Every structure is written in structure tokens, then in C-alpha cells.
Amino acid sequence: MRKSTIFWLLGALALGAVAALLVYQHWKTRDLNAGREGMLALMPEEASAVIYADFAELRSSPFFAQLLKWAPEPTVDRDYAQFLQSTGFNYERDLDRVALAVHHQQQNSTVFAVAEGRFDRKKIEAYASQFGSLKTADGKTLFAVPLRETNRKAYFTFLRSDRIAWSNDSSDFFQQPRSDASKTWREHFSRVAGTPVFAVLRQEGGDGTMLAAQAPGNLHSPQLATLLAQLQWISMSAKPEGNLLRVAVEGECLSESTEHQLKDLLSGLVVLAQMGLSDPKTRKELDPGLREGYLELLQSADIQQVDRGTSKTVRVVFDVTPKVLESAGMTVTSADPAAPKAEPKDGRKSPIR
């Protein structure tokens, strides 16, 4: 065989291998997205907030492994231990994805969740059957499990072998067929595409003020609370990138004036916080590692304005690094004098593996 023919054949094989790899990656990504989008499509249109987490993706992240070294050791209660023994389902290992919707109704909140993972359906249904079951309008078997130390129940049903729907209210979420989430929700979900963890909140009375109240130290601001109360939507998303976590928070409003004021106020708060950390008194009183962690977080903050036509958005992007995690561990320890010093523990059990 001529050398030129051999080279052509080798080139064709190489191109074929590359094409096959690209096709495989395309279909693999499409399958993952289909699972995510299918779960989000089941979220009720009337929801006040939707939270999503892809634990399967997080488990492979170096940042997540670092986070587990600083996370508090999880405790296993008696009920979960019995459930684990009876069903073989361990959320640390078997839970892959969760989408959860919360609907605020006066004094009560209704929760609806869809979970994907590796379930032993026969064992789980056998375990739940001892507490009772009923039929839904579309013929599915709905299991009712009592909630610990209350007179209320949680309800769940299998949508397929690897997907379960769960709620604390049987009437709203199981007796009627689910329809796709509204166009507005889908639009906000698309903005956090590619992030394994996110929360999208549809602003309701008091939510903005409540969020502002969570500001630490001297960063409480009536003006901030007023501006946050004018936001229609708030989204928070996080994506591991190597050994750090890139976090983005967006607030969406209709007023350009609110957008400008919120951006200027947040930028000012960041500058004030940096100045406070550089104050000689603060340097003397604050642990150097804790101070460096706070400074690193503030220095990474990027505050932007995003104009989407009918809506105005302020976006804050910042990085959570290993040093920030270490600082968080110091904060927990200082808040509880009886707690042991927060140090990484090599080889400790992961709460989600």
C-alpha cells in the first residue's frame, strides 16, 4: 500500500474518532440538560421560589471536596437510620439532582420537590406502605409518611424508576396533572443555565426587607431594604471553577432609577467594608486569617448593570475561595466557644458523596 494512502486512512480515522467524541459529548450533555429541564418544567407556576441542586456534578468538584473538610459533621437521626436500613437509599451516595418549589400562602408554605437518583423502588414502596397510601387522580400510588414530632404528613410518588415527586400537601400537587412551568419561570431558569446550584425568587411583600436584615455587622441599611423591596425577581447561582466557587446574585426591577441606586449603594458598601477591615483597630481585634478571607471576598466582587429591555438588573459576582472557607470556619468557632477549632479533617466522611 502506498504511503500516501496510509496517511489518508490514518487521517480519516483520526477525524472519525474526533467526530465520534464530539457526538458523544453532545448527546451526553443533552441528556443531562433534558433531566434538568424536565425537572424544572414540573415546578408549579404559582411558586414563590425555586431551588435546584445537581449533586452529581458537585461531587466531582475540587471546591466541593474542600468545602466538606470545613462543613460541620452531619448527625444521623433515628428515623433516617431506620429508613436507610430498610430501603438502602443513602442521599450521600444515591441522590443526584433535586428541584424544589416553595409557595407562600398566608401563614403556611407549601413545598413541592422532584428528586432524581438511584432508588430501590420496591424497598422504598414497601417501607412507605406501612404508613398508608392512596390513589391520585391519574392512577399513581401516593404514599403518606408522617413527619417527625408533628401530626402532619409528607406525600410522595414515583414518576419513574429514577424520579420521585414529594410534597407536604397532597391536594395541590398530586391530584391534578402538572403542566409546564410558565414562560416567565423558564426565562429565569435559562439565565442560570450551566450552574449546578441556583435559587430563583419571585419577589413578594417583605422578602427584600427580610434579605436586607441578613446583612452582617454595620452593613444594615434602611435604604438597601427599600431598594431590595422594589425588585421583582432575585436569583442566586453558584458554579465551582477549580478550587473556588463563582457566585452570582441578580436583582431585577422595572425602574432604571432603582437599578442605578442599588448599584451605587452596593458599590459603596463594598468600599466601606474594605475600609473598615483596613482600620487599625479592626486589624488589632480581628484574626488575621479571618480578615484576609473577608478582604479576598470583597476584592473579588464585581457589580454590574444589565439592561434586558423591559427589565433592569443589578448583578453581583464574587468568588468563594479556600481562604474564605477557612474564614467561615473561624467565624463558626468564634461564635461557639465550646466548639472545637475548625481544622480540615482528611479522610472524614462526606455528607454528599
Phi, psi and omega in degrees: 000137182291148181300320181298323179294318179299316179299320179296319180294316178299320178296319180295319178297319179296316178297321178296320179295317178298316180298318180297319179296317179296319178297317179299314181296322179297312182290325177297314179295321181295322178296317179296317179295324180297320177296315179298309183294325178295321178292316181292330179295337180275352180292135184294141183298329183278005183301146174272331181207147176231131180238138181225140176216130177254093183289330179299320178286321182295325183300333182270004185271131174301325179296319181296321177298321177293320180299321182296333179293334184256349182290147176299146179295123182291146176256143181252117181277172186297319183295316181292323178300320178292319178299316180298317181293322185280327188250339183078000181275123179239112184300332180298330185248324194257346181273124183257312184217148176221134170238130187226134179242140177240132178238113180279128178226099181052246183270352184247154175236130177259134182243135176229131183223149173235129182236141175241143179175199180256105184246139169270094190301317182298316181293319181293317179293323178295320179295316183286334183298334181292344180261346179119157180206165176208168182262141176273175182297330181262015173091359178287154176271123182253121181263140180245119182241127181295140176277140187300133175059027174220170175261013180262166181233156171252149185235140176212159176211154176276123173276329172196180188298331182249013183220129181238140171253138185223145176203161173263010179217116184282332189286319187282327194247351183240334185279348179237145178298142178278141174249165181298148175302152185295164179301323180296316178296316181299323179297318180287328175296322182294334182286340178251019179300141179090356178256132183283346180224129175202161173223134177238124182244129172270118190296130174233166185309126175092343183297316181296318178297321180295320178295318181296329181293343180277356181297138184281158169053231184269016182271002175298134184213120175301325179295320178296317179299320179296318181291318179297328179293343181269359179279137177275326182222145174227129178232145177227130180222155182216141180218122176294137175225096185068234182263015176232166179242119178271119184247136177232132177237129180236138172239127186247132179221179180257344186260128177293327178296316178298319179301312182295315181297319181294317178298314181296320181293316180296319178298319179294320179296322178296316179297316180298320180295320178295320178295320180296323180287340179268355179296136181305321180296318178295319178302323183285321187271332186267140176303132183304319179295321178295316179297316180297322178296316178297316180297319180299319179295314182293321182292336179276349185294131178234114184254123187231159170251135180235121180258115179250029179087265182284340181240149179244135187229139170251126181243132176242123179242132178211165184248134172258114185253170175305325179293324177294320177299318179297321178295320178298321177297322177295322180297316179298317181295317181292332180286337181234097183301334182277349183285147177290157180300134183283105178231147178300143178241106180290136175079009180287161182288135179275136176289338175222112184242000000 
